[in-house]
């Protein structure tokens, strides 16, 4: 299947990404011995780096695919928030509208990577307290203007406190009234928040959290998709199964998409890539099998990179040649 035309149609697509932004930090080193103080590896640090993550990584995927991204989120009044804002300011194709909440810390994930590829530790700094009703009202007022030029809205929930029912439902209704499709990468706790959305995406484990059963294959995922449509109240659902592929289900159609074979596998950030691709594809082409096939190919490319990644120019050229 040729994806050139669909990929080319993404150029200039205006996408609003709304969700839990975070700072992804990497400490890289080598391991040569075990500590005499405790049975743990001693990592000799050789380098470190940080990149915008969470919903901000969805925005990076949008930009990598040729779209214009606006990422909306909340940060703390701290160095992590400054670094995250700086990273978005410097990114090509991305605008950041981040609101500082003086009562919160910026979500930060610090990963320790040994011998180039082996993650040995992750340290999380976060505040998952749901935002207040007053903050919800402020953010809806502040951010509603971005809908005036949006082609599609993506909501990315990492359960860090932003996407509450009191915020999601009014914002989703605003988008619906303007005819802007909304897609959501949900968690089990928030799956029912997105009634009226164009599509809600969940992985295998998250489906288990919602329905009490993890689909073992695409056939079973298709059957469970019917139940998910009822629970979410969305127009369609996407169930991602990792190496098992994915299943997209609407009221009238089901698409089973096998996963491309890959040699290396690091799933960090793959869900962001799939959400970005599907969101842009639905905005341009609608609920079509080609959209989900392209998303599977994109996901297969990024899982071959170490850490949270986005499709490279080489990846896109490779997919265009399929």
HULIN-V564083 format. One record per pair of residues at least 24 apart in sequence whose C-alpha atoms are under 10 Angstrom apart, sorted by sequence separation. I is the first residue (numbers start at 1). J is the second residue. If there is no record, write none. Layout:
i=[I/I]
j=[J/J]
This chain:
i=[25/26/68/69/70/71/72/73/74/75/76/77/78/81/82/84/103/104/147/151/169/172/173/215/217/222/223/225/226/243/271/274/275/24/25/26/68/69/70/71/72/73/74/75/76/77/80/81/104/150/165/168/169/172/215/216/221/222/224/225/226/242/270/273/274/294/297/24/25/67/68/69/70/71/72/73/74/75/76/77/78/79/80/81/103/136/164/167/168/169/202/215/218/221/222/223/225/270/273/274/294/23/24/25/66/67/68/69/70/71/72/73/74/75/76/77/78/79/80/81/104/135/136/140/144/147/148/152/153/154/155/156/157/158/159/163/165/166/168/169/201/214/217/218/220/221/222/272/273/23/24/25/52/56/60/63/64/65/75/76/77/78/80/103/136/139/140/143/147/150/151/152/153/154/155/156/157/158/159/165/169/200/216/217/218/219/221/222/226/242/270/271/273/274/22/23/24/59/63/64/75/76/77/130/131/132/136/137/138/151/152/153/154/155/156/157/158/159/164/165/200/217/218/225/242/270/273/22/23/24/50/63/74/75/76/101/128/129/130/131/132/136/137/140/141/144/148/150/151/152/153/154/155/156/157/159/163/199/217/218/269/270/273/21/22/23/52/53/56/60/62/63/74/75/76/128/129/130/131/133/136/140/144/147/149/150/151/152/153/154/155/156/159/222/223/240/270/271/21/22/51/52/56/59/60/62/74/75/127/128/129/130/131/132/135/136/139/148/157/158/200/207/222/255/257/267/270/271/20/21/22/23/24/50/51/52/60/61/74/127/128/129/130/131/133/137/147/157/199/200/206/207/222/255/256/257/260/267/269/270/20/21/22/23/50/52/59/60/101/126/127/128/130/132/133/136/137/140/157/195/199/200/205/206/222/240/253/254/255/259/266/268/269/270/19/20/21/22/51/52/59/126/130/131/132/136/195/197/198/199/200/201/202/203/204/205/221/253/254/255/257/258/265/267/268/273/19/20/21/51/52/59/131/192/195/196/197/198/199/200/201/202/203/204/205/238/253/256/257/259/260/261/264/265/266/267/272/273/18/19/21/50/51/59/191/192/194/195/196/197/198/199/200/201/202/203/204/218/219/238/250/255/256/257/259/260/263/264/265/266/267/268/270/272/273/17/18/56/192/193/194/195/196/197/198/199/200/201/202/203/204/218/249/255/257/258/259/260/262/264/265/266/267/268/269/270/272/273/17/19/52/155/192/193/194/195/196/197/198/199/200/201/202/203/218/248/257/258/260/261/262/264/265/266/267/268/269/270/17/18/56/99/191/192/193/194/195/196/197/204/218/238/248/257/259/260/263/264/265/266/267/268/269/270/17/18/191/192/193/248/259/260/262/263/264/265/266/267/268/269/270/17/155/190/191/192/204/247/262/264/266/267/16/99/154/191/203/266/15/153/248/17/80/97/98/153/154/155/156/247/16/97/152/154/186/201/246/15/201/245/246/14/15/200/245/13/14/97/199/246/13/21/76/184/199/246/11/12/20/21/22/76/183/199/236/245/10/11/13/14/15/16/17/18/19/20/21/22/23/182/183/198/245/10/11/12/13/14/15/16/17/18/19/20/21/22/54/107/183/184/185/11/12/13/14/15/16/17/18/19/20/21/53/54/106/183/184/238/242/245/10/11/12/13/14/15/16/17/18/19/20/25/53/54/245/9/10/11/12/13/14/15/16/17/18/24/52/53/240/8/9/10/11/12/23/74/242/243/7/8/9/10/22/23/50/242/7/22/50/21/23/24/50/23/49/50/242/22/23/48/21/48/23/48/48/74/73/45/72/45/46/203/43/45/202/43/44/73/201/43/44/72/42/43/41/201/72/201/71/200/70/199/21/43/201/16/15/16/17/18/41/199/40/70/199/12/69/198/31/32/68/23/24/25/26/27/28/29/30/31/32/70/71/72/199/22/23/24/25/26/27/28/29/30/31/69/71/198/21/22/23/24/25/26/27/28/29/30/198/20/21/22/23/24/25/26/27/28/29/30/74/185/20/21/22/23/24/25/26/27/28/29/74/185/28/29/30/74/198/199/28/29/73/185/198/28/73/185/28/184/185/27/183/26/183/27/27/59/183/184/26/58/183/25/58/182/183/25/58/181/55/57/183/24/55/56/182/55/181/182/23/54/55/181/22/54/55/180/22/54/181/20/156/156/156/155/154/154/154/18/154/153/154/16/152/153/151/152/151/16/55/152/153/15/16/152/14/15/151/152/14/16/17/151/15/16/14/15/16/17/18/19/20/21/14/15/16/17/18/19/20/21/22/13/14/15/16/17/18/19/20/21/13/14/15/16/17/18/19/20/22/12/13/14/15/16/17/18/19/20/21/19/20/19/20/21/19/20/19/20/18/19/18/19/117/18/17/19/16/17/18/19/17/119/117/118/119/117/118/116/117/113/113/111/61/65/64/67/62/58/61/62/65/57/58/60/61/64/65/57/58/59/60/61/62/63/67/58/59/61/62/66/54/57/58/61/62/65/53/56/57/58/60/61/55/58/59/62/54/58/62/53/57/58/65/61/65/64/65/63/64/65/61/62/63/64/65/60/61/62/64/60/61/57/59/60/61/65/57/58/64/57/54/53/52/53/51/51/17/15/15/15/14/10/13/15/11/14/7/10/13/9/10/13/9/7/10/6/7/9/10/6/9/9/7/6/6/26/24/6/7/24/6/3/7/2/3/6/1/3/3/1/2/1/3/7/4/7/8/3/4/7/6/4/5/3/4/2/3/4/1/2/3/4/1/2/3/1/2/1]
j=[49/50/92/93/94/95/96/97/98/99/100/101/102/105/106/108/127/128/171/175/193/196/197/239/241/246/247/249/250/267/295/298/299/49/50/51/93/94/95/96/97/98/99/100/101/102/105/106/129/175/190/193/194/197/240/241/246/247/249/250/251/267/295/298/299/319/322/50/51/93/94/95/96/97/98/99/100/101/102/103/104/105/106/107/129/162/190/193/194/195/228/241/244/247/248/249/251/296/299/300/320/50/51/52/93/94/95/96/97/98/99/100/101/102/103/104/105/106/107/108/131/162/163/167/171/174/175/179/180/181/182/183/184/185/186/190/192/193/195/196/228/241/244/245/247/248/249/299/300/51/52/53/80/84/88/91/92/93/103/104/105/106/108/131/164/167/168/171/175/178/179/180/181/182/183/184/185/186/187/193/197/228/244/245/246/247/249/250/254/270/298/299/301/302/51/52/53/88/92/93/104/105/106/159/160/161/165/166/167/180/181/182/183/184/185/186/187/188/193/194/229/246/247/254/271/299/302/52/53/54/80/93/104/105/106/131/158/159/160/161/162/166/167/170/171/174/178/180/181/182/183/184/185/186/187/189/193/229/247/248/299/300/303/52/53/54/83/84/87/91/93/94/105/106/107/159/160/161/162/164/167/171/175/178/180/181/182/183/184/185/186/187/190/253/254/271/301/302/53/54/83/84/88/91/92/94/106/107/159/160/161/162/163/164/167/168/171/180/189/190/232/239/254/287/289/299/302/303/53/54/55/56/57/83/84/85/93/94/107/160/161/162/163/164/166/170/180/190/232/233/239/240/255/288/289/290/293/300/302/303/54/55/56/57/84/86/93/94/135/160/161/162/164/166/167/170/171/174/191/229/233/234/239/240/256/274/287/288/289/293/300/302/303/304/54/55/56/57/86/87/94/161/165/166/167/171/230/232/233/234/235/236/237/238/239/240/256/288/289/290/292/293/300/302/303/308/55/56/57/87/88/95/167/228/231/232/233/234/235/236/237/238/239/240/241/274/289/292/293/295/296/297/300/301/302/303/308/309/55/56/58/87/88/96/228/229/231/232/233/234/235/236/237/238/239/240/241/255/256/275/287/292/293/294/296/297/300/301/302/303/304/305/307/309/310/55/56/94/230/231/232/233/234/235/236/237/238/239/240/241/242/256/287/293/295/296/297/298/300/302/303/304/305/306/307/308/310/311/56/58/91/194/231/232/233/234/235/236/237/238/239/240/241/242/257/287/296/297/299/300/301/303/304/305/306/307/308/309/57/58/96/139/231/232/233/234/235/236/237/244/258/278/288/297/299/300/303/304/305/306/307/308/309/310/58/59/232/233/234/289/300/301/303/304/305/306/307/308/309/310/311/59/197/232/233/234/246/289/304/306/308/309/59/142/197/234/246/309/59/197/292/62/125/142/143/198/199/200/201/292/62/143/198/200/232/247/292/62/248/292/293/62/63/248/293/62/63/146/248/295/63/71/126/234/249/296/62/63/71/72/73/127/234/250/287/296/62/63/65/66/67/68/69/70/71/72/73/74/75/234/235/250/297/63/64/65/66/67/68/69/70/71/72/73/74/75/107/160/236/237/238/65/66/67/68/69/70/71/72/73/74/75/107/108/160/237/238/292/296/299/65/66/67/68/69/70/71/72/73/74/75/80/108/109/300/65/66/67/68/69/70/71/72/73/74/80/108/109/296/65/66/67/68/69/80/131/299/300/65/66/67/68/80/81/108/300/66/81/109/81/83/84/110/84/110/111/303/84/85/110/84/111/87/112/113/139/139/112/139/113/114/271/112/114/271/113/114/143/271/114/115/143/114/115/114/274/146/275/146/275/146/275/98/120/278/94/94/95/96/97/120/278/120/150/279/93/150/279/113/114/150/106/107/108/109/110/111/112/113/114/115/153/154/155/282/106/107/108/109/110/111/112/113/114/115/153/155/282/106/107/108/109/110/111/112/113/114/115/283/106/107/108/109/110/111/112/113/114/115/116/160/271/107/108/109/110/111/112/113/114/115/116/161/272/116/117/118/162/286/287/117/118/162/274/287/118/163/275/119/275/276/119/275/119/276/121/122/154/278/279/122/154/279/122/155/279/280/123/156/279/154/156/282/124/155/156/282/156/282/283/125/156/157/283/125/157/158/283/126/158/286/128/271/272/275/275/275/276/278/143/279/279/280/143/279/280/279/280/280/146/185/282/283/146/147/283/146/147/283/284/147/149/150/284/149/150/149/150/151/152/153/154/155/156/150/151/152/153/154/155/156/157/158/150/151/152/153/154/155/156/157/158/151/152/153/154/155/156/157/158/160/151/152/153/154/155/156/157/158/159/160/159/160/160/161/162/161/162/162/163/162/163/163/168/266/168/182/184/182/183/184/185/184/306/305/306/307/306/307/306/307/306/307/307/269/273/273/276/272/269/272/273/276/269/270/272/273/276/277/270/271/272/273/274/275/276/280/272/273/275/276/280/269/272/273/276/277/280/269/272/273/274/276/277/272/275/276/279/272/276/280/272/276/277/298/298/310/310/311/310/311/312/309/310/311/312/313/309/310/311/313/310/311/308/310/311/312/316/309/310/316/310/308/308/308/309/308/309/276/276/279/280/280/277/280/283/280/283/277/280/283/280/281/284/281/280/283/280/281/283/284/281/284/285/284/284/285/307/307/290/291/308/291/290/294/290/291/294/290/293/294/293/294/294/297/316/316/319/320/316/317/320/320/319/320/319/320/319/320/321/319/320/321/322/320/321/322/321/322/322]
